[in-house]
């Protein structure tokens, strides 16, 4: 029976030390190979998911489609970033200079504003699409 290569017992035999080093080298080599394979598979998966996303609507929200064999759900989110400087110039007012203030507009409140007010604020808004999440389930699994 072979001993654990990570066992830290003292030994006086040089051949045992060499065996332990060889065992450790094999384990580290295997771990390195597996890591490289995982990295390549992650890259391939991201590439395929990006291609799948092109077949579904690009608007934010949850989109569902079924193929002959799979149920696919795509969730797209947006990240809204407000330009503090532009908002501050739009709403000059009673905030003292020594007070730090972060200005933003709540998404739901923005959507409930009149079109004219939305148009006025849009110059201060940057909407970034967040990486979509894709869920795939086989239609044949129970």
C-alpha positions, 0 to 999 in steps of 0.5 A: 500500500502506498503512503500519502504523499502529503504525509510530513513524517521524517524519513532517512531514506533518500528513495522515499523522498524521491518517490514522494517528490515524484508522486507530488509532481504527478499530482500537481501535473494532473491538477494543472492539466485538469485546470487547463481543461476546465478553463478551455471548457469554460471558454467554450461554454461562454462562446456557445451561450453567447451564440444561444443568446443571439437567438433570443430577444435582446430586450431585458427581461426573462425570455423562454423558448423550447426546442425539440429537446430543450427548454431554454430560459434567458434572463437579461438585466440592465445596469443603470448608471446615472451621471452625478455631475449632469444630475447635479447641474439639472437640479442646482439647489440647497446642497452645501459644498461640504456635503457629499451627495450621490444623485440617482433616479430610482428605475421605477420612478423614472419609468412612471415620469412623464415622457418630457421629464424622462427625455430631460433625464436621459442625457444623464443615464447610461444603460449597460446590459449585464451578461445574460444568464442562460438556463437549459433543461432537457425536455426528456429528463423527469 
